Amino acid sequence: MTMQRTFMFVMALGLVSAMAVPSFAGNEAESTVTYYKDVLPIMQENCQTCHRESGANISGLVAPMSFMDYKETRPWARAIARKVESKEMPPWFATAPKGVFENERGLTDDEISTIVNWVEAGAPAGDMTDAPPAKQWAEASNDGWTYGKPDFVVKMDPYVIEDEVYDLNIVFYKKLTEAELPKDTWVRGWEFRTGDSRLTHHMCSSTIPPSAQVHEDGTAVEGDGSDVEGSTLLSCVAEGGESGILPEGYGVLLEKGSMLSFNMHYNKEPVAGSAETVQSEIGFFVSKEPPRYQVKNDSLYNRGFEIPPNHPNYRVGSSRVLEKDTLVLNYWPHAHTRAVAARYTAFYPDGTEELLLDVPKYDQGWQVTYKYKEPKLLPKGTRIDVDFWYDNTEARGAIRKFDPNLSVGYGERTNDEMSLGFIGYAEIEDHIGTTDNNN
């Protein structure tokens, strides 16, 4: 949950020792390294994506402090140096494959040395005239939307999370109005805003076709978070996750008269005065032309496992065989507090295998969506395995605030576990229809 993520992040940066950076004499080479000339360009390209002010959007600001200028950055200088030297920051939890994901984070050895030398020199500011132009972020001029102003926005009705709520999974349904969706429309991307990132464990949304209309009054449905029959998952977003724009030529069809689900998981302290009113929303970006491929989002999952008490490395697996040639766009491994690693593997029809994604240090607080630079073709008959590993020991329980003496299975609550290997993909077809946004 977000409260836990913030706690872990502050601990990871070493708050206690980070607030004071003593001056060091340093040698002459080190003393020439300054914030404005050398460090700020690195921060702009690698750190400010998360470390900046933003709206209450779980897919926007995912770090609890801002590094937008020297005054904000300097108190954290020693902690920053430690974390970049150990390669814990910028956060990137996949060790393989390298170079294939467009959102891969990491610093070069020269960039790491620059930051370390700057700190050892006393973290000098330098000459402000050496600073590069401030980086412009889309949300600054687009009401907080990361990818620019959406073509249309769909909001769920405001909802009050009462004082006594600790862990709540709830689904809201919202029919798309004539004004929002006057015709069948292809969209090329969407962005989720949860209404309050401090309380939101995750948010998912599905499209529900006109033929399966239910709960047209927006009635909330408590339960396991499942959507109605016939629905198609758009995507999910959680701590550290990102919404996004699809590659050129890919899209999702929203039918006129369809509905959206707002599948929300809230988690907070159940104390007096803790009630909050939330209102999630989704901004959609319309395709100018009908795409070539229709995108689907789905998960390989296992709901029949039980993690034994005090088990240090319990594996849970799931598999699927592809029925068609498939272009994979992204992966999103999702589990809860006991999860420590995740892996996707392809087993091809010719008997060979390939590691698709290896995340040996899975962190619930940074649930990265791993997006391919170029869609990856997996032929018909390929088996995809998704494996998760879980640590249900006292040592991890003390850090992640769970009881290791319990057997834990699949469940919607934060203290339960999940094993969901999400995949965004498109099945290769001769054509996907003739729907035209310009009609």
C-alpha positions in Angstrom: 0.0 0.0 0.0 1.1 3.6 -0.4 1.8 4.3 3.2 4.1 1.3 3.3 5.8 2.3 0.1 6.5 5.8 1.5 8.0 4.3 4.7 10.2 1.8 2.8 11.4 4.6 0.4 12.4 6.9 3.2 14.1 4.1 5.0 15.9 3.1 1.8 17.3 6.5 1.2 18.6 6.7 4.8 16.7 9.6 6.2 18.6 9.8 9.4 22.0 10.3 7.8 20.9 12.1 4.7 19.9 15.4 6.3 23.5 16.6 6.8 26.2 16.5 4.2 29.5 17.6 5.6 32.0 19.5 3.4 35.1 17.6 2.3 38.3 19.2 1.1 38.3 16.9 -1.9 40.8 17.0 -4.6 40.9 19.6 -7.4 39.1 17.3 -9.9 36.3 16.5 -7.5 35.8 20.2 -6.5 35.0 21.0 -10.2 31.9 18.8 -10.1 28.9 21.0 -9.3 25.1 20.6 -9.1 24.1 23.0 -11.8 26.7 22.0 -14.4 27.1 18.2 -13.8 24.4 16.8 -11.5 21.2 18.5 -12.5 21.3 17.1 -16.1 21.5 13.6 -14.6 18.7 14.3 -12.2 16.5 15.7 -15.0 16.9 12.6 -17.2 16.8 9.9 -14.5 15.3 11.1 -11.3 12.7 13.9 -11.8 10.3 11.5 -13.6 9.3 10.3 -10.1 10.9 13.0 -7.8 8.7 16.0 -8.6 5.4 17.5 -7.5 2.4 16.0 -9.0 -1.3 15.4 -8.5 -2.9 12.7 -6.4 -2.2 10.1 -9.1 -0.9 6.7 -8.3 0.7 6.6 -11.7 2.3 10.0 -11.4 4.4 11.0 -8.4 5.7 7.7 -6.9 8.5 9.1 -4.6 7.8 11.0 -1.4 10.3 13.9 -2.0 11.0 16.3 -4.9 14.4 16.7 -6.5 13.5 19.6 -8.8 16.1 22.1 -7.6 19.3 22.4 -5.6 17.5 23.4 -2.3 15.3 20.3 -2.5 18.1 17.9 -3.6 21.1 18.8 -1.3 19.7 17.5 2.0 19.4 14.1 0.4 22.8 14.2 -1.4 24.7 11.6 0.7 21.7 9.2 0.5 21.4 9.7 -3.2 25.1 8.9 -3.7 24.8 5.7 -1.6 21.8 4.5 -3.6 23.1 5.2 -7.1 26.5 3.7 -6.2 24.7 0.5 -5.1 22.5 0.7 -8.2 19.3 0.7 -6.1 18.3 3.9 -7.7 16.9 4.7 -10.2 14.6 1.8 -9.4 14.7 -1.0 -12.0 14.2 -4.5 -10.7 14.7 -6.6 -13.9 18.1 -8.0 -14.4 17.3 -9.5 -17.8 16.9 -9.1 -20.7 18.9 -5.8 -21.1 18.2 -3.1 -23.6 14.8 -4.3 -24.9 12.4 -2.3 -22.7 11.8 1.4 -23.5 11.3 2.5 -19.9 14.5 0.8 -18.6 16.2 2.9 -15.9 19.8 3.0 -14.9 22.9 5.2 -14.7 26.2 4.8 -16.5 29.4 4.3 -14.5 30.4 7.9 -15.4 27.0 9.3 -14.2 27.4 7.4 -10.9 31.0 8.7 -10.5 29.8 12.2 -11.1 27.2 12.1 -8.3 29.6 10.4 -5.9 32.4 12.9 -6.6 29.9 15.8 -6.2 28.9 14.6 -2.7 32.5 14.0 -1.7 33.3 17.5 -2.7 30.6 18.8 -0.3 27.7 18.9 -2.8 28.5 22.4 -4.2 25.8 24.3 -6.1 28.2 25.9 -8.6 27.1 28.6 -11.0 23.4 28.7 -11.8 24.2 29.9 -15.3 25.6 26.5 -16.0 22.2 24.8 -15.5 20.4 23.3 -18.4 16.9 24.6 -19.2 14.3 23.3 -16.8 12.6 20.1 -18.1 9.1 20.7 -19.1 6.5 18.2 -17.9 3.2 17.7 -19.7 1.1 17.8 -16.5 2.3 21.3 -15.7 0.1 22.7 -18.5 -2.5 19.9 -18.8 -4.2 19.8 -15.4 -1.9 17.1 -14.1 -2.2 14.7 -17.0 1.1 13.1 -17.7 0.6 12.4 -21.4 -1.1 15.7 -22.3 -4.7 16.7 -22.3 -7.0 13.7 -22.8 -9.6 13.8 -25.6 -12.2 12.8 -23.1 -12.3 12.0 -19.4 -14.6 9.5 -17.6 -15.2 9.9 -13.8 -16.8 7.6 -11.3 -19.2 9.1 -8.8 -17.6 10.5 -5.6 -17.3 7.8 -2.9 -16.7 8.1 0.8 -14.2 5.6 2.3 -15.5 5.5 5.9 -13.5 5.7 9.1 -13.8 2.0 9.9 -12.4 0.8 6.5 -9.1 -0.9 6.6 -9.0 -3.0 3.4 -11.8 -2.6 0.8 -12.1 -4.0 -2.7 -15.0 -2.4 -4.5 -16.2 -2.0 -8.1 -18.1 0.9 -9.7 -19.7 0.8 -13.1 -20.1 3.9 -15.3 -21.9 4.1 -18.6 -20.2 6.2 -21.2 -22.5 9.0 -22.2 -23.3 10.2 -25.7 -21.1 13.3 -25.0 -18.2 11.1 -23.9 -18.5 8.5 -26.6 -20.9 9.5 -29.5 -19.7 6.6 -31.7 -17.5 3.5 -31.7 -14.0 4.9 -31.0 -10.5 3.5 -31.2 -8.2 4.8 -28.4 -4.4 4.8 -28.4 -3.9 5.2 -24.7 -5.4 6.0 -21.3 -4.2 7.4 -18.0 -5.7 6.5 -14.6 -6.0 8.9 -11.7 -7.1 7.3 -8.5 -8.4 10.4 -6.6 -6.1 9.7 -3.6 -2.8 7.8 -4.1 -2.3 7.5 -0.3 -5.3 5.2 0.0 -5.2 3.3 -3.2 -3.5 -0.1 -3.4 -4.5 -0.5 -7.0 -6.9 0.5 -9.7 -8.1 -1.5 -12.7 -10.6 -0.8 -15.4 -12.4 -3.0 -18.0 -14.6 -2.2 -20.9 -18.1 -3.7 -20.8 -20.0 -4.0 -24.1 -23.5 -2.7 -24.6 -24.8 -6.3 -24.8 -23.8 -6.9 -21.1 -25.2 -3.8 -19.4 -25.5 -4.0 -15.6 -25.5 -1.5 -12.8 -26.2 1.5 -15.1 -26.8 3.7 -12.0 -23.2 3.3 -11.0 -24.0 1.0 -8.1 -20.9 -0.1 -6.2 -20.4 -3.8 -5.9 -18.3 -5.3 -3.1 -16.6 -8.6 -3.5 -13.7 -10.2 -5.3 -13.2 -7.4 -7.8 -14.3 -9.4 -10.8 -16.1 -7.7 -13.7 -19.2 -8.9 -15.5 -19.1 -11.5 -18.2 -18.1 -10.2 -21.6 -15.8 -7.5 -20.2 -12.3 -6.8 -21.4 -9.5 -5.6 -19.2 -8.0 -2.2 -20.2 -5.2 -2.3 -17.6 -4.3 -1.9 -14.0 -2.1 0.5 -12.1 -0.5 0.2 -8.7 2.4 1.7 -6.7 5.2 2.7 -9.0 3.2 1.7 -12.1 2.5 3.8 -15.1 -0.3 4.3 -17.6 0.8 4.9 -21.1 0.3 5.5 -24.8 0.3 2.4 -27.1 2.8 2.0 -30.0 1.8 3.4 -33.4 -0.7 1.1 -35.1 -2.1 -0.4 -31.9 -5.4 0.5 -30.2 -8.4 -0.5 -28.1 -12.0 -0.2 -29.3 -14.6 1.4 -27.1 -18.1 0.7 -28.4 -20.8 3.3 -28.3 -23.1 2.6 -25.3 -20.5 0.5 -23.4 -19.5 0.9 -19.8 -16.3 1.1 -17.8 -15.6 -0.5 -14.5 -13.6 1.2 -11.8 -12.1 -1.7 -9.8 -10.7 -0.1 -6.7 -8.7 -1.5 -3.8 -8.4 0.9 -0.9 -6.2 0.4 2.2 -5.9 2.8 5.2 -5.7 2.9 9.0 -9.3 2.4 10.4 -9.3 5.3 12.9 -11.7 8.1 13.7 -11.3 11.0 11.4 -9.7 8.9 8.6 -12.7 9.0 6.2 -11.9 10.3 2.8 -13.9 11.2 -0.3 -12.4 9.8 -3.5 -13.2 10.1 -7.2 -11.2 8.2 -9.7 -11.1 9.1 -13.4 -9.7 7.9 -16.6 -8.4 10.1 -19.4 -8.6 8.6 -22.9 -6.5 9.5 -26.0 -8.3 8.9 -29.3 -6.5 7.3 -32.3 -6.5 9.6 -35.4 -6.8 6.5 -37.6 -8.0 2.9 -37.0 -5.1 0.9 -35.8 -3.7 -2.2 -37.4 -3.8 -4.3 -34.2 -6.3 -4.5 -31.4 -4.7 -4.7 -28.0 -5.7 -7.0 -25.2 -4.6 -7.1 -21.6 -4.8 -10.3 -19.6 -3.1 -12.2 -16.9 -1.6 -15.6 -16.3 -2.7 -16.4 -12.8 -2.8 -19.0 -10.1 -5.5 -18.9 -7.4 -5.1 -22.3 -5.9 -1.8 -21.9 -3.9 -1.1 -21.8 -0.2 2.2 -20.4 1.1 3.2 -22.4 4.2 4.1 -20.5 7.5 7.8 -19.5 7.7 8.7 -20.7 4.3 11.7 -18.7 2.9 11.3 -19.2 -0.8 7.9 -20.6 -2.0 7.3 -20.8 -5.7 3.9 -20.4 -7.4 3.6 -20.9 -11.2 1.1 -20.5 -14.0 1.2 -21.2 -17.7 -0.6 -20.6 -21.0 -0.1 -21.8 -24.5 -0.7 -19.2 -27.2 -3.4 -20.1 -29.7 -2.3 -17.5 -32.3 0.8 -15.7 -33.4 1.0 -12.9 -30.8 2.8 -9.6 -30.5 3.6 -8.8 -26.9 3.8 -5.2 -25.8 4.5 -5.3 -22.1 4.6 -7.3 -18.8 3.3 -6.4 -15.4 4.0 -8.8 -12.6 1.7 -8.3 -9.6 1.8 -9.7 -6.1 1.7 -8.5 -2.5 4.0 -8.1 0.4 5.5 -11.6 0.6 6.5 -11.6 -3.1 10.3 -11.3 -3.6 10.8 -12.3 -7.3 9.0 -12.9 -10.6 10.0 -14.4 -13.9 8.4 -14.8 -17.4 9.7 -17.6 -19.7 8.8 -18.6 -23.2 9.0 -22.2 -24.4 8.8 -22.3 -28.1 7.2 -25.0 -30.4 10.7 -26.0 -31.7 11.8 -27.0 -28.2 13.9 -23.9 -27.4 13.2 -21.5 -24.5 13.8 -17.8 -23.8 13.8 -15.7 -20.7 11.3 -12.9 -21.3 11.6 -11.1 -18.0 13.5 -11.8 -14.8 12.7 -9.7 -11.7 14.9 -11.2 -8.9 14.1 -8.3 -6.5 10.3 -7.8 -6.9 9.1 -4.8 -4.8 5.3 -4.2 -4.3 6.1 -0.5 -3.8 7.5 -0.2 -7.3 5.3 -2.3 -9.6 6.9 -1.5 -12.9 5.2 -2.1 -16.2 8.0 -3.5 -18.5 7.3 -2.0 -22.0 9.0 -3.3 -25.1 10.8 -0.9 -27.4 9.4 -2.9 -30.2 6.6 -5.5 -29.8 7.9 -9.0 -29.5 6.6 -11.8 -31.7 5.7 -15.1 -30.0 4.6 -17.8 -32.4 1.4 -19.9 -32.1 2.0 -22.8 -29.8 4.5 -20.9 -27.5 4.0 -21.7 -23.8 4.5 -18.8 -21.4 5.3 -19.6 -17.8 5.0 -17.0 -15.1 6.6 -17.8 -11.7 6.6 -15.9 -8.4 8.6 -16.6 -5.3 7.5 -15.6 -1.8 9.3 -15.1 1.5 6.9 -15.8 4.5 9.5 -15.6 7.2 9.8 -13.6 10.4 12.5 -11.3 9.0 10.4 -10.2 6.1 7.3 -10.0 8.1 8.9 -7.5 10.5 9.7 -5.3 7.5 6.5 -5.7 5.5 4.1 -5.9 8.5 2.6 -9.3 8.1 2.3 -12.4 10.3 4.7 -15.2 9.0 3.0 -17.8 11.1 0.0 -17.9 8.9 -0.7 -20.0 5.8 -1.5 -17.5 3.0 -3.4 -18.1 -0.2 -4.9 -16.0 -3.0 -7.0 -13.1 -1.9 -8.0 -9.5 -2.6 -6.8 -8.1 0.8 -3.4 -6.5 1.1 -2.5 -9.2 3.7 -3.5 -12.0 1.3 -1.3 -12.8 -1.7 -1.6 -12.8 -5.5 0.2 -14.4 -8.4 -0.8 -12.4 -11.5 1.4 -12.2 -14.6 -0.2 -9.5 -16.7 0.6 -9.2 -20.4 -0.4 -6.6 -22.9 -0.6 -8.1 -26.4 -2.2 -8.2 -29.9 -3.0 -11.4 -31.7 -2.1 -11.2 -35.4 -5.1 -11.2 -37.7 -5.7 -10.4 -41.3 -7.7 -7.3 -40.2 -9.4 -6.0 -37.2 -12.5 -4.3 -38.7 -13.5 -1.2 -40.5 -14.5 1.0 -37.6 -13.4 4.6 -38.4 -13.2 7.4 -35.8 -13.9 9.9 -38.5 -17.3 8.5 -39.5 
